[in-house]
Amino acid sequence: MKKFLVLLLFLAVLGGGAFAQAPKNLLIGITMPTADHGWMGGANWWANKAMADWKKKDPQVKFLLRTAGDVTKQAADIEDLVQQGVNGLVIFPFDSSITPVVEKAFAKDIYVVVLDRGITKPAYNVYLSNDDEAYARNSMEWICKKLGYKGNLVLVEGIPSVISDLRTKTAKDVAAKYPGIKILDSQPGMWNKEKALAVMENYLQKYSHIDAVYTADDDMLEGCLQAYKESGRKDVQIMFGGAASKGMVKRIMDGDKLVQADATYPPDVVATAISLTVIGLRGRVFEGFYQKKLPIRMILNSELITKENAKSYYVPNAVF
């Protein structure tokens, strides 16, 4: 309920009247990973939508968007944006090793909003994340219950980072509660279909019986599903991804025997981060808040999708 109220307050801010401070020219830099998989493609789409929306709402705000295929390129992009005199930075880390570069930018009194994958030190004004702990916990609880609390599981992790580590730890902690559940292996698939496919191929060669696969990511699930189909095996009962791509939601709606559930992890989080940066730089806070600054940490909700509610999450024309 608290998370829901925070979101309502945020929407009230966006729909509110004039800014608390006099309008001024703002230059905001946005740096995020290249759209190398479906979810990130959605995130990039939402970033461009948010920039277009804000240009209409506040013409004195300008944006510079940079995308990077590795952390070295992202570090260079951040340094370049700082040199160009940005007032604010929206940073979607390629991975958490970007932390020292973010610290340097934050030390220059630039308004910094970090989102999603996170950094290892609090060098930001606001950190915004989807609820990775609930995302993994609710998913693994569903898997264990569906298996009757007995079976062999394998995990496929994302890029080593704050959120991937949290998802993996949470999933393992849930499994550890049930003596009949055994996690056979956990390896990184780097949030990439092809790399996850290779990991799954290795699992299928290494383990003679697997009851469930948890990837916490629908792009990696695509790779695992392909590897499993090509193997000809029939032992896996459940394959669970995450982020509610329209393809996986459609599978759930159609009664797919392997993909029976998913969890929401909306890519529009980057659009929210961009809005928070504008609001923070304009000196705004949530309507009804007595604090003079935005909260330093915000977490967006994650919801479980099953056949009973899948139709309400299916958007045929969605990018992801």
N, C-alpha and C positions, 0 to 999 in steps of 0.2 A: 504493500500500500504506500509506503514512504517513497519508493522509487517512482510509483505512478504519479504521486503528488508533485515530485520534482519535475517530471516531464510536463505536467500541466502548467506548472509555474513557468517553465521554459517557453512553452507555447504562448503563455500570456505576455511574456517579455517581447516575443517577436511581433505580437499583435498590438503592442502598446503604442503610446503616442510618441512625442518627440524625444530625442535623446536628452539625457540629463545634462550633458555638457554641450557647449556650442559646437556645431559641425566643424570639422577640420579635415584636411587632406590626410588620408591614411594609405600606406603602402604595406601590404601584407604578403609575405612569402609563404608558399605552400610546398612542402616537399614530401613525397610519398613514393612507394615502390612502383615500378612499371607494371602495367596491367598484363602480367604474365600468366594469370589464371583467372577463372571465371569470377570469383569473389572480388579480386582486386580490380577487374574490369568494371564491376559494379561500383566499387568505391571511387574509381576515377570518374565514372559517369556522374556520380553524386557530387563530386568535387566541382566539376564544371557547372552543374546545375546550380549549386550554392553560389558560385561566383556570379553567374548570370542573374540570379535572384537579387543578390545584394547590390549589384550595379544599378538595378532598377530602384531599390529601396533607398540607397545611399550613394548617389553618383560620385561623392568625394572619396570613395574607397576604391583603390586599385589593387589588383592581385597579380602576383607572379607565381606561376605553377611550374614546378620542376619534378620530373620523375626519374628514378634511378633503378638500374638493374642489379646494383650491388652497393654495399655499404661505403666503399671508397668513393664512388660517384656521388652518393648522397652527402657525404662529408664535404666534398668539394662544392656541391650545390648550396649547402647551408652557409659555407664561408663566403660564397659569391653573393648570396642574398643579403648577408650582413653587410658586405661591402657596398651594396646598392642602397643601403640606408633604410631597410624595412623597419616599420614600427612594431610589427608583430610577425610571429612565425607559427605556422601550423606544421607540426612535425609528426608524420606517420613513420616511425623508424623501420628501416629495412630489417635491422636487428638491434639488439640492445647494446652492441659494441659502439654505437654512435654516441653514447653518453658523453664522453669528454668534449666532443664538438658542440653538443647542445649546451653543456655547462658554460663554455666560452661565450656562446651567443647570449645566454641568460644573464651572464655577468655584465653584459653591455647594456643592461636595462631594456632589453627587447621583451615585449610581451609574448610569452611562449605558451602555446597549448600543445601538449603531447597527447597522442591518442593510440589506442589499441596495443601494439606490441610492447610499448613501454620502454623506459630507460631505468638504469639501476640506481640513480640518485634523483632527489626531488628538485631538479633544475627546471622548474616550470611554474607558471602561474596557475594553470589548470591541467589536470590529467583526466582524460575522458576515456572510458572503456566500456565495451559490452561486458556483461557479467560472466567472465570466463570460469569462475568457480562454480556457479550455479549451472552454467552451460554444460560442464563436464559431469558434475555431480548428478544432475537430473537424468542425463543421458545414460550414465553407467548404472544408476539405480534401475532405470527402465530395462536395460539389457539384462542385468542380473535377475530381475523378477521374471522376465520373459523366459529365461533359461531355467527357471525353477531353482535358482541359486546354486546351480551346479553346472560346470563346464569349463572348457579351455578357451582362453581369449588371447588374441594378439592385438597390440596397439601400434598405430602408425602416427608418429609425432610430426609436428610442423618444424619450421625453422627454429633452431635454439634461440629462445627469447623469453622474456618475463612471462608472456601469456601462454606460450607453448609449455613451458615448464610447469606453470600452475595447472593447466588442463591435465597434463600427464600425472602430476602428483595427486590431484583430486581424484582422477579415475582410479589410480592405484589404491588410494586410501579407501574408496568405496568398495572396491573388490576385496580388499583385505578384511572387511567385516564379515565376509561369508566364506567359511572354511571349504565349501564345495567349489568355489570359483578360483581358478588358477590362471594367472597371466603368464603365458609362455615366453613372450618376448615383447620388446618395445624399441622401435628404431625410427629415426627421422625420415620422413618422406618429403620434407621441405615445402609442404603445401603445394605440391606439384604432381600432376597426374602421372607423368612418365616415371618419376622417381618413386612414387608410391607403388606403381605397377611393379617395378623392379624389387621393391621391398616385399611385396606380397608374393611374388614368384619365389623369392628366397624362403619365405615362411612356408609355402606349400611344399617345397622340396625338403625342408628341415623337419617339419612336424606332420605326423601321419594323421592326426585328428585335431581339427579346430572347430569350435562351436560358434564362435562369434568374433567379429572384427570391428574394432572401434578406431576411427581415424580422426574424429572431431573436426572434419572438414570434408565438404562434398566433392571438391576437386580431387582430393586424394582418394576418396571413396570410388570415384569413377575409375581410377587406375586399378584399385583392388578388385572391383567388380569384373573388369576386363580380364585380369590375371586369373581370377577364379573361374570364369566362364571358359577360358582357353585351356585350363587344366583338366576339365572334365570331372573334377571332384564333386561330391554330393554331400559332404559332411557339414558344411557351414550352415547354421540356422539363421543367423542374423548378421547383417552388415550395416553399421550405423555411422553416418558421417556427421554433418553439422553445417549450419548456416542457411539451411532451407532454400537451396537453389530450386528454381522452378522445375527442373528435370526430376529432382528427387521428390519434391512434393507431388508431382504427377504420378510417380511410381507408387507412392503411398496411397493416393486416391484410387489408383487402378488395382490395388490389392497385391502388389508385388510381394512375393514370399520372402525375399531376402531383405528388402528395404521397407520396413513396416513403420518406421518413426524417424523423426529428425528433430533438430532444435534450432530456434531462431538465433541469428547473429547478423543483424542487418548492416549492410555495407554503407547505409546512409549515415553511419557514425561520423564519417569524415565531413559531411555537410554540417552536422551539428557542431563539430569542432571549429569549422570556419565561422559559423554564426557566433559561437562563444568568443572567438578572438575579436570580432567586430564589437560585440557587446562589451567585452572587458575593456577594450581600448577606448570606448565611448563613455566609460565610467558607469555603465548600467549594472544593476543586480536584478535578481528575480523579484517580481512583484510580490510584496508582502514580506520580503526578507528585511530584517533589521541590520544585518551585516552590511558593511560598506563595500565588500568585494564578493565576487563569485566564489562558490565553494572550490577548494583546491582539488578535490577528487569527486568525480561523478561516475556512477555506474548505471548502465542501461540494462533493462531486464532481458532475460532469455526465457523463451517459452517452449514447451514440448509440443511437437506436432505428431498426431496420430491420424488414423483414417477417419476418426470421428470429427476432427476439426480441420483436416487438411484443406478442404475446399476454400475456407476463408483465408488461407495463406497463399493460394495459387494465383499468380498474376501472369497470364500467358505472354504479355508483351514486355515483361521485365527484362532488363539487360542480363541479370543473373538469376 
